[in-house]
């Protein structure tokens, strides 16, 4: 048990250390890490993403806490959460100490400009994987109900001021009714 908890801490520490760009940018790295190490299946990782999005607080910490709880209970949740948060805390303290002295330097601006497209690509990759998992049927073909629900929520998000939290609740209710 202790070995698994330490393994989880180290996995989350690495993910937290090498993920830039905020919440959703972490998804490809944590998903790939958890799945490749045999901690979760791809479907379980999609559930982790959904629950982490619905839960108040930073996405990365929520995902780590979810994974830790699933894999090793409360000790796993604590280890994964600390592993995910610790690199950010340390890096933020270090950067804050020096950022304002260097933030206008062309090399620093160029590096930040180079990171933005990479973060966009990571998020696009997650959208692609999530869409495939959520919309395709196991035997092939598209799940029409899931596609209709996804498009409906997307349109409502773009054209109205309906709360995303309310849309998640309504989607959960629709899912309970449609996908039994």
PyMOL CGO cylinders between C-alpha atoms (Angstrom):
from pymol import cmd
from pymol.cgo import CYLINDER

trace = [
    CYLINDER, 0.00, 0.00, 0.00, 2.77, 2.48, 0.91, 0.3, 1, 1, 1, 1, 1, 1,
    CYLINDER, 2.77, 2.48, 0.91, 4.58, 1.69, -2.33, 0.3, 1, 1, 1, 1, 1, 1,
    CYLINDER, 4.58, 1.69, -2.33, 1.43, 2.41, -4.35, 0.3, 1, 1, 1, 1, 1, 1,
    CYLINDER, 1.43, 2.41, -4.35, 0.87, 5.69, -2.49, 0.3, 1, 1, 1, 1, 1, 1,
    CYLINDER, 0.87, 5.69, -2.49, 4.48, 6.78, -3.11, 0.3, 1, 1, 1, 1, 1, 1,
    CYLINDER, 4.48, 6.78, -3.11, 4.19, 5.76, -6.74, 0.3, 1, 1, 1, 1, 1, 1,
    CYLINDER, 4.19, 5.76, -6.74, 1.04, 7.87, -7.03, 0.3, 1, 1, 1, 1, 1, 1,
    CYLINDER, 1.04, 7.87, -7.03, 2.73, 10.84, -5.33, 0.3, 1, 1, 1, 1, 1, 1,
    CYLINDER, 2.73, 10.84, -5.33, 5.67, 10.64, -7.74, 0.3, 1, 1, 1, 1, 1, 1,
    CYLINDER, 5.67, 10.64, -7.74, 3.40, 10.30, -10.80, 0.3, 1, 1, 1, 1, 1, 1,
    CYLINDER, 3.40, 10.30, -10.80, 1.38, 13.37, -9.77, 0.3, 1, 1, 1, 1, 1, 1,
    CYLINDER, 1.38, 13.37, -9.77, 4.54, 15.28, -8.86, 0.3, 1, 1, 1, 1, 1, 1,
    CYLINDER, 4.54, 15.28, -8.86, 5.95, 14.67, -12.36, 0.3, 1, 1, 1, 1, 1, 1,
    CYLINDER, 5.95, 14.67, -12.36, 2.66, 15.66, -13.99, 0.3, 1, 1, 1, 1, 1, 1,
    CYLINDER, 2.66, 15.66, -13.99, 2.45, 18.80, -11.85, 0.3, 1, 1, 1, 1, 1, 1,
    CYLINDER, 2.45, 18.80, -11.85, 6.06, 19.67, -12.62, 0.3, 1, 1, 1, 1, 1, 1,
    CYLINDER, 6.06, 19.67, -12.62, 5.79, 19.37, -16.41, 0.3, 1, 1, 1, 1, 1, 1,
    CYLINDER, 5.79, 19.37, -16.41, 2.31, 20.74, -17.09, 0.3, 1, 1, 1, 1, 1, 1,
    CYLINDER, 2.31, 20.74, -17.09, 1.95, 24.33, -18.23, 0.3, 1, 1, 1, 1, 1, 1,
    CYLINDER, 1.95, 24.33, -18.23, -1.17, 26.27, -19.15, 0.3, 1, 1, 1, 1, 1, 1,
    CYLINDER, -1.17, 26.27, -19.15, -3.68, 25.58, -16.41, 0.3, 1, 1, 1, 1, 1, 1,
    CYLINDER, -3.68, 25.58, -16.41, -6.39, 23.05, -15.78, 0.3, 1, 1, 1, 1, 1, 1,
    CYLINDER, -6.39, 23.05, -15.78, -7.19, 21.37, -19.07, 0.3, 1, 1, 1, 1, 1, 1,
    CYLINDER, -7.19, 21.37, -19.07, -3.59, 21.37, -20.23, 0.3, 1, 1, 1, 1, 1, 1,
    CYLINDER, -3.59, 21.37, -20.23, -2.89, 18.75, -17.58, 0.3, 1, 1, 1, 1, 1, 1,
    CYLINDER, -2.89, 18.75, -17.58, -5.37, 16.23, -18.97, 0.3, 1, 1, 1, 1, 1, 1,
    CYLINDER, -5.37, 16.23, -18.97, -3.24, 14.55, -21.66, 0.3, 1, 1, 1, 1, 1, 1,
    CYLINDER, -3.24, 14.55, -21.66, -0.30, 14.06, -19.33, 0.3, 1, 1, 1, 1, 1, 1,
    CYLINDER, -0.30, 14.06, -19.33, -2.22, 12.79, -16.30, 0.3, 1, 1, 1, 1, 1, 1,
    CYLINDER, -2.22, 12.79, -16.30, -4.49, 10.65, -18.47, 0.3, 1, 1, 1, 1, 1, 1,
    CYLINDER, -4.49, 10.65, -18.47, -1.60, 9.06, -20.35, 0.3, 1, 1, 1, 1, 1, 1,
    CYLINDER, -1.60, 9.06, -20.35, 0.39, 8.57, -17.13, 0.3, 1, 1, 1, 1, 1, 1,
    CYLINDER, 0.39, 8.57, -17.13, -2.43, 6.93, -15.19, 0.3, 1, 1, 1, 1, 1, 1,
    CYLINDER, -2.43, 6.93, -15.19, -3.46, 4.70, -18.10, 0.3, 1, 1, 1, 1, 1, 1,
    CYLINDER, -3.46, 4.70, -18.10, 0.07, 3.66, -19.14, 0.3, 1, 1, 1, 1, 1, 1,
    CYLINDER, 0.07, 3.66, -19.14, 1.02, 2.79, -15.54, 0.3, 1, 1, 1, 1, 1, 1,
    CYLINDER, 1.02, 2.79, -15.54, -2.12, 0.65, -15.24, 0.3, 1, 1, 1, 1, 1, 1,
    CYLINDER, -2.12, 0.65, -15.24, -3.73, 2.79, -12.55, 0.3, 1, 1, 1, 1, 1, 1,
    CYLINDER, -3.73, 2.79, -12.55, -6.85, 3.51, -14.67, 0.3, 1, 1, 1, 1, 1, 1,
    CYLINDER, -6.85, 3.51, -14.67, -8.52, 2.57, -17.91, 0.3, 1, 1, 1, 1, 1, 1,
    CYLINDER, -8.52, 2.57, -17.91, -9.24, 5.24, -20.51, 0.3, 1, 1, 1, 1, 1, 1,
    CYLINDER, -9.24, 5.24, -20.51, -12.94, 5.15, -19.54, 0.3, 1, 1, 1, 1, 1, 1,
    CYLINDER, -12.94, 5.15, -19.54, -12.08, 5.68, -15.87, 0.3, 1, 1, 1, 1, 1, 1,
    CYLINDER, -12.08, 5.68, -15.87, -9.87, 8.61, -16.83, 0.3, 1, 1, 1, 1, 1, 1,
    CYLINDER, -9.87, 8.61, -16.83, -12.77, 10.18, -18.74, 0.3, 1, 1, 1, 1, 1, 1,
    CYLINDER, -12.77, 10.18, -18.74, -14.86, 9.83, -15.56, 0.3, 1, 1, 1, 1, 1, 1,
    CYLINDER, -14.86, 9.83, -15.56, -12.02, 11.49, -13.64, 0.3, 1, 1, 1, 1, 1, 1,
    CYLINDER, -12.02, 11.49, -13.64, -12.11, 14.42, -16.08, 0.3, 1, 1, 1, 1, 1, 1,
    CYLINDER, -12.11, 14.42, -16.08, -15.88, 14.80, -15.77, 0.3, 1, 1, 1, 1, 1, 1,
    CYLINDER, -15.88, 14.80, -15.77, -15.91, 14.67, -11.97, 0.3, 1, 1, 1, 1, 1, 1,
    CYLINDER, -15.91, 14.67, -11.97, -12.89, 16.99, -11.73, 0.3, 1, 1, 1, 1, 1, 1,
    CYLINDER, -12.89, 16.99, -11.73, -14.62, 19.55, -13.95, 0.3, 1, 1, 1, 1, 1, 1,
    CYLINDER, -14.62, 19.55, -13.95, -17.78, 19.47, -11.81, 0.3, 1, 1, 1, 1, 1, 1,
    CYLINDER, -17.78, 19.47, -11.81, -16.00, 19.71, -8.48, 0.3, 1, 1, 1, 1, 1, 1,
    CYLINDER, -16.00, 19.71, -8.48, -15.17, 23.18, -7.12, 0.3, 1, 1, 1, 1, 1, 1,
    CYLINDER, -15.17, 23.18, -7.12, -11.48, 24.01, -7.05, 0.3, 1, 1, 1, 1, 1, 1,
    CYLINDER, -11.48, 24.01, -7.05, -8.51, 23.71, -9.39, 0.3, 1, 1, 1, 1, 1, 1,
    CYLINDER, -8.51, 23.71, -9.39, -8.97, 21.03, -12.02, 0.3, 1, 1, 1, 1, 1, 1,
    CYLINDER, -8.97, 21.03, -12.02, -5.50, 19.49, -11.60, 0.3, 1, 1, 1, 1, 1, 1,
    CYLINDER, -5.50, 19.49, -11.60, -5.89, 19.11, -7.85, 0.3, 1, 1, 1, 1, 1, 1,
    CYLINDER, -5.89, 19.11, -7.85, -9.39, 17.68, -8.27, 0.3, 1, 1, 1, 1, 1, 1,
    CYLINDER, -9.39, 17.68, -8.27, -8.12, 15.15, -10.83, 0.3, 1, 1, 1, 1, 1, 1,
    CYLINDER, -8.12, 15.15, -10.83, -5.26, 14.10, -8.56, 0.3, 1, 1, 1, 1, 1, 1,
    CYLINDER, -5.26, 14.10, -8.56, -7.55, 13.80, -5.56, 0.3, 1, 1, 1, 1, 1, 1,
    CYLINDER, -7.55, 13.80, -5.56, -10.04, 11.73, -7.58, 0.3, 1, 1, 1, 1, 1, 1,
    CYLINDER, -10.04, 11.73, -7.58, -7.33, 9.41, -8.87, 0.3, 1, 1, 1, 1, 1, 1,
    CYLINDER, -7.33, 9.41, -8.87, -5.71, 9.08, -5.45, 0.3, 1, 1, 1, 1, 1, 1,
    CYLINDER, -5.71, 9.08, -5.45, -9.02, 8.28, -3.75, 0.3, 1, 1, 1, 1, 1, 1,
    CYLINDER, -9.02, 8.28, -3.75, -9.88, 5.67, -6.38, 0.3, 1, 1, 1, 1, 1, 1,
    CYLINDER, -9.88, 5.67, -6.38, -6.48, 4.01, -6.19, 0.3, 1, 1, 1, 1, 1, 1,
    CYLINDER, -6.48, 4.01, -6.19, -5.57, 4.14, -2.50, 0.3, 1, 1, 1, 1, 1, 1,
    CYLINDER, -5.57, 4.14, -2.50, -8.33, 5.79, -0.48, 0.3, 1, 1, 1, 1, 1, 1,
    CYLINDER, -8.33, 5.79, -0.48, -7.58, 8.76, 1.76, 0.3, 1, 1, 1, 1, 1, 1,
    CYLINDER, -7.58, 8.76, 1.76, -3.79, 8.19, 1.86, 0.3, 1, 1, 1, 1, 1, 1,
    CYLINDER, -3.79, 8.19, 1.86, -3.79, 8.07, -1.93, 0.3, 1, 1, 1, 1, 1, 1,
    CYLINDER, -3.79, 8.07, -1.93, -5.85, 11.25, -2.16, 0.3, 1, 1, 1, 1, 1, 1,
    CYLINDER, -5.85, 11.25, -2.16, -3.48, 13.11, 0.16, 0.3, 1, 1, 1, 1, 1, 1,
    CYLINDER, -3.48, 13.11, 0.16, -0.36, 11.84, -1.64, 0.3, 1, 1, 1, 1, 1, 1,
    CYLINDER, -0.36, 11.84, -1.64, -1.71, 12.58, -5.12, 0.3, 1, 1, 1, 1, 1, 1,
    CYLINDER, -1.71, 12.58, -5.12, -2.97, 16.02, -4.14, 0.3, 1, 1, 1, 1, 1, 1,
    CYLINDER, -2.97, 16.02, -4.14, 0.33, 16.96, -2.51, 0.3, 1, 1, 1, 1, 1, 1,
    CYLINDER, 0.33, 16.96, -2.51, 2.25, 15.54, -5.46, 0.3, 1, 1, 1, 1, 1, 1,
    CYLINDER, 2.25, 15.54, -5.46, 0.19, 17.61, -7.89, 0.3, 1, 1, 1, 1, 1, 1,
    CYLINDER, 0.19, 17.61, -7.89, 0.26, 20.86, -5.90, 0.3, 1, 1, 1, 1, 1, 1,
    CYLINDER, 0.26, 20.86, -5.90, 3.84, 20.87, -4.61, 0.3, 1, 1, 1, 1, 1, 1,
    CYLINDER, 3.84, 20.87, -4.61, 5.60, 21.58, -7.94, 0.3, 1, 1, 1, 1, 1, 1,
    CYLINDER, 5.60, 21.58, -7.94, 3.26, 24.51, -8.66, 0.3, 1, 1, 1, 1, 1, 1,
    CYLINDER, 3.26, 24.51, -8.66, 3.82, 25.98, -5.23, 0.3, 1, 1, 1, 1, 1, 1,
    CYLINDER, 3.82, 25.98, -5.23, 7.60, 25.69, -5.53, 0.3, 1, 1, 1, 1, 1, 1,
    CYLINDER, 7.60, 25.69, -5.53, 7.74, 26.98, -9.11, 0.3, 1, 1, 1, 1, 1, 1,
    CYLINDER, 7.74, 26.98, -9.11, 5.40, 29.89, -8.33, 0.3, 1, 1, 1, 1, 1, 1,
    CYLINDER, 5.40, 29.89, -8.33, 7.54, 30.95, -5.39, 0.3, 1, 1, 1, 1, 1, 1,
    CYLINDER, 7.54, 30.95, -5.39, 10.67, 30.77, -7.55, 0.3, 1, 1, 1, 1, 1, 1,
    CYLINDER, 10.67, 30.77, -7.55, 9.16, 32.60, -10.52, 0.3, 1, 1, 1, 1, 1, 1,
    CYLINDER, 9.16, 32.60, -10.52, 7.57, 35.29, -8.35, 0.3, 1, 1, 1, 1, 1, 1,
    CYLINDER, 7.57, 35.29, -8.35, 10.96, 36.04, -6.92, 0.3, 1, 1, 1, 1, 1, 1,
    CYLINDER, 10.96, 36.04, -6.92, 12.46, 36.82, -10.36, 0.3, 1, 1, 1, 1, 1, 1,
    CYLINDER, 12.46, 36.82, -10.36, 9.58, 37.41, -12.83, 0.3, 1, 1, 1, 1, 1, 1,
    CYLINDER, 9.58, 37.41, -12.83, 9.22, 41.18, -12.64, 0.3, 1, 1, 1, 1, 1, 1,
    CYLINDER, 9.22, 41.18, -12.64, 12.92, 41.67, -13.24, 0.3, 1, 1, 1, 1, 1, 1,
    CYLINDER, 12.92, 41.67, -13.24, 12.81, 39.62, -16.46, 0.3, 1, 1, 1, 1, 1, 1,
    CYLINDER, 12.81, 39.62, -16.46, 9.24, 39.52, -17.83, 0.3, 1, 1, 1, 1, 1, 1,
    CYLINDER, 9.24, 39.52, -17.83, 9.83, 42.18, -20.51, 0.3, 1, 1, 1, 1, 1, 1,
    CYLINDER, 9.83, 42.18, -20.51, 12.99, 40.59, -21.89, 0.3, 1, 1, 1, 1, 1, 1,
    CYLINDER, 12.99, 40.59, -21.89, 12.52, 39.41, -25.50, 0.3, 1, 1, 1, 1, 1, 1,
    CYLINDER, 12.52, 39.41, -25.50, 13.72, 35.87, -24.77, 0.3, 1, 1, 1, 1, 1, 1,
    CYLINDER, 13.72, 35.87, -24.77, 11.23, 35.43, -21.92, 0.3, 1, 1, 1, 1, 1, 1,
    CYLINDER, 11.23, 35.43, -21.92, 8.38, 36.85, -24.07, 0.3, 1, 1, 1, 1, 1, 1,
    CYLINDER, 8.38, 36.85, -24.07, 9.36, 34.55, -26.94, 0.3, 1, 1, 1, 1, 1, 1,
    CYLINDER, 9.36, 34.55, -26.94, 9.40, 31.50, -24.68, 0.3, 1, 1, 1, 1, 1, 1,
    CYLINDER, 9.40, 31.50, -24.68, 5.94, 32.34, -23.33, 0.3, 1, 1, 1, 1, 1, 1,
    CYLINDER, 5.94, 32.34, -23.33, 4.68, 32.90, -26.89, 0.3, 1, 1, 1, 1, 1, 1,
    CYLINDER, 4.68, 32.90, -26.89, 6.03, 29.46, -27.84, 0.3, 1, 1, 1, 1, 1, 1,
    CYLINDER, 6.03, 29.46, -27.84, 4.30, 27.72, -24.95, 0.3, 1, 1, 1, 1, 1, 1,
    CYLINDER, 4.30, 27.72, -24.95, 0.80, 29.00, -25.89, 0.3, 1, 1, 1, 1, 1, 1,
    CYLINDER, 0.80, 29.00, -25.89, 0.39, 26.98, -29.13, 0.3, 1, 1, 1, 1, 1, 1,
    CYLINDER, 0.39, 26.98, -29.13, 1.68, 23.85, -27.41, 0.3, 1, 1, 1, 1, 1, 1,
    CYLINDER, 1.68, 23.85, -27.41, -0.94, 24.24, -24.67, 0.3, 1, 1, 1, 1, 1, 1,
    CYLINDER, -0.94, 24.24, -24.67, -3.63, 24.68, -27.33, 0.3, 1, 1, 1, 1, 1, 1,
    CYLINDER, -3.63, 24.68, -27.33, -2.48, 21.46, -29.04, 0.3, 1, 1, 1, 1, 1, 1,
    CYLINDER, -2.48, 21.46, -29.04, -2.60, 19.57, -25.73, 0.3, 1, 1, 1, 1, 1, 1,
    CYLINDER, -2.60, 19.57, -25.73, -6.14, 20.76, -25.06, 0.3, 1, 1, 1, 1, 1, 1,
    CYLINDER, -6.14, 20.76, -25.06, -7.21, 19.90, -28.63, 0.3, 1, 1, 1, 1, 1, 1,
    CYLINDER, -7.21, 19.90, -28.63, -5.80, 16.40, -28.15, 0.3, 1, 1, 1, 1, 1, 1,
    CYLINDER, -5.80, 16.40, -28.15, -7.85, 15.95, -25.00, 0.3, 1, 1, 1, 1, 1, 1,
    CYLINDER, -7.85, 15.95, -25.00, -10.99, 17.16, -26.77, 0.3, 1, 1, 1, 1, 1, 1,
    CYLINDER, -10.99, 17.16, -26.77, -10.36, 14.62, -29.54, 0.3, 1, 1, 1, 1, 1, 1,
    CYLINDER, -10.36, 14.62, -29.54, -9.81, 11.71, -27.13, 0.3, 1, 1, 1, 1, 1, 1,
    CYLINDER, -9.81, 11.71, -27.13, -12.79, 12.70, -24.99, 0.3, 1, 1, 1, 1, 1, 1,
    CYLINDER, -12.79, 12.70, -24.99, -15.05, 13.11, -28.03, 0.3, 1, 1, 1, 1, 1, 1,
    CYLINDER, -15.05, 13.11, -28.03, -14.07, 9.68, -29.37, 0.3, 1, 1, 1, 1, 1, 1,
    CYLINDER, -14.07, 9.68, -29.37, -14.68, 8.06, -26.02, 0.3, 1, 1, 1, 1, 1, 1,
    CYLINDER, -14.68, 8.06, -26.02, -17.96, 9.87, -25.33, 0.3, 1, 1, 1, 1, 1, 1,
    CYLINDER, -17.96, 9.87, -25.33, -19.50, 9.76, -28.81, 0.3, 1, 1, 1, 1, 1, 1,
    CYLINDER, -19.50, 9.76, -28.81, -18.44, 6.49, -30.41, 0.3, 1, 1, 1, 1, 1, 1,
    CYLINDER, -18.44, 6.49, -30.41, -20.18, 3.21, -29.68, 0.3, 1, 1, 1, 1, 1, 1,
    CYLINDER, -20.18, 3.21, -29.68, -18.02, 0.23, -28.63, 0.3, 1, 1, 1, 1, 1, 1,
    CYLINDER, -18.02, 0.23, -28.63, -18.83, -1.71, -31.82, 0.3, 1, 1, 1, 1, 1, 1,
    CYLINDER, -18.83, -1.71, -31.82, -18.33, 1.31, -34.07, 0.3, 1, 1, 1, 1, 1, 1,
    CYLINDER, -18.33, 1.31, -34.07, -20.65, 4.07, -35.17, 0.3, 1, 1, 1, 1, 1, 1,
    CYLINDER, -20.65, 4.07, -35.17, -21.75, 7.25, -33.49, 0.3, 1, 1, 1, 1, 1, 1,
    CYLINDER, -21.75, 7.25, -33.49, -23.98, 7.40, -30.42, 0.3, 1, 1, 1, 1, 1, 1,
    CYLINDER, -23.98, 7.40, -30.42, -26.65, 9.77, -31.78, 0.3, 1, 1, 1, 1, 1, 1,
    CYLINDER, -26.65, 9.77, -31.78, -28.06, 10.60, -28.32, 0.3, 1, 1, 1, 1, 1, 1,
    CYLINDER, -28.06, 10.60, -28.32, -24.63, 11.47, -26.93, 0.3, 1, 1, 1, 1, 1, 1,
    CYLINDER, -24.63, 11.47, -26.93, -23.85, 13.59, -30.01, 0.3, 1, 1, 1, 1, 1, 1,
    CYLINDER, -23.85, 13.59, -30.01, -27.20, 15.41, -29.73, 0.3, 1, 1, 1, 1, 1, 1,
    CYLINDER, -27.20, 15.41, -29.73, -26.59, 16.07, -26.04, 0.3, 1, 1, 1, 1, 1, 1,
    CYLINDER, -26.59, 16.07, -26.04, -23.05, 17.35, -26.69, 0.3, 1, 1, 1, 1, 1, 1,
    CYLINDER, -23.05, 17.35, -26.69, -24.19, 19.63, -29.53, 0.3, 1, 1, 1, 1, 1, 1,
    CYLINDER, -24.19, 19.63, -29.53, -27.14, 20.90, -27.49, 0.3, 1, 1, 1, 1, 1, 1,
    CYLINDER, -27.14, 20.90, -27.49, -24.93, 21.82, -24.55, 0.3, 1, 1, 1, 1, 1, 1,
    CYLINDER, -24.93, 21.82, -24.55, -22.39, 23.44, -26.89, 0.3, 1, 1, 1, 1, 1, 1,
    CYLINDER, -22.39, 23.44, -26.89, -25.06, 25.59, -28.55, 0.3, 1, 1, 1, 1, 1, 1,
    CYLINDER, -25.06, 25.59, -28.55, -26.52, 26.61, -25.18, 0.3, 1, 1, 1, 1, 1, 1,
    CYLINDER, -26.52, 26.61, -25.18, -23.06, 27.58, -23.94, 0.3, 1, 1, 1, 1, 1, 1,
    CYLINDER, -23.06, 27.58, -23.94, -22.40, 29.68, -27.03, 0.3, 1, 1, 1, 1, 1, 1,
    CYLINDER, -22.40, 29.68, -27.03, -25.79, 31.38, -27.41, 0.3, 1, 1, 1, 1, 1, 1,
    CYLINDER, -25.79, 31.38, -27.41, -27.12, 31.81, -23.88, 0.3, 1, 1, 1, 1, 1, 1,
    CYLINDER, -27.12, 31.81, -23.88, -25.92, 32.75, -20.46, 0.3, 1, 1, 1, 1, 1, 1,
    CYLINDER, -25.92, 32.75, -20.46, -26.98, 29.43, -18.95, 0.3, 1, 1, 1, 1, 1, 1,
    CYLINDER, -26.98, 29.43, -18.95, -24.62, 28.43, -16.15, 0.3, 1, 1, 1, 1, 1, 1,
    CYLINDER, -24.62, 28.43, -16.15, -22.19, 25.64, -17.10, 0.3, 1, 1, 1, 1, 1, 1,
    CYLINDER, -22.19, 25.64, -17.10, -22.91, 24.08, -13.70, 0.3, 1, 1, 1, 1, 1, 1,
    CYLINDER, -22.91, 24.08, -13.70, -26.61, 23.94, -14.53, 0.3, 1, 1, 1, 1, 1, 1,
    CYLINDER, -26.61, 23.94, -14.53, -25.81, 22.43, -17.93, 0.3, 1, 1, 1, 1, 1, 1,
    CYLINDER, -25.81, 22.43, -17.93, -23.73, 19.74, -16.24, 0.3, 1, 1, 1, 1, 1, 1,
    CYLINDER, -23.73, 19.74, -16.24, -26.58, 18.91, -13.86, 0.3, 1, 1, 1, 1, 1, 1,
    CYLINDER, -26.58, 18.91, -13.86, -29.09, 18.80, -16.70, 0.3, 1, 1, 1, 1, 1, 1,
    CYLINDER, -29.09, 18.80, -16.70, -26.71, 16.68, -18.79, 0.3, 1, 1, 1, 1, 1, 1,
    CYLINDER, -26.71, 16.68, -18.79, -26.33, 14.26, -15.90, 0.3, 1, 1, 1, 1, 1, 1,
    CYLINDER, -26.33, 14.26, -15.90, -30.10, 13.98, -15.60, 0.3, 1, 1, 1, 1, 1, 1,
    CYLINDER, -30.10, 13.98, -15.60, -30.43, 13.49, -19.38, 0.3, 1, 1, 1, 1, 1, 1,
    CYLINDER, -30.43, 13.49, -19.38, -27.69, 10.86, -19.27, 0.3, 1, 1, 1, 1, 1, 1,
    CYLINDER, -27.69, 10.86, -19.27, -29.46, 9.02, -16.45, 0.3, 1, 1, 1, 1, 1, 1,
    CYLINDER, -29.46, 9.02, -16.45, -32.64, 8.99, -18.52, 0.3, 1, 1, 1, 1, 1, 1,
    CYLINDER, -32.64, 8.99, -18.52, -31.09, 8.19, -21.91, 0.3, 1, 1, 1, 1, 1, 1,
    CYLINDER, -31.09, 8.19, -21.91, -28.21, 5.84, -21.18, 0.3, 1, 1, 1, 1, 1, 1,
    CYLINDER, -28.21, 5.84, -21.18, -29.54, 3.35, -18.66, 0.3, 1, 1, 1, 1, 1, 1,
]
cmd.load_cgo(trace, "trace")
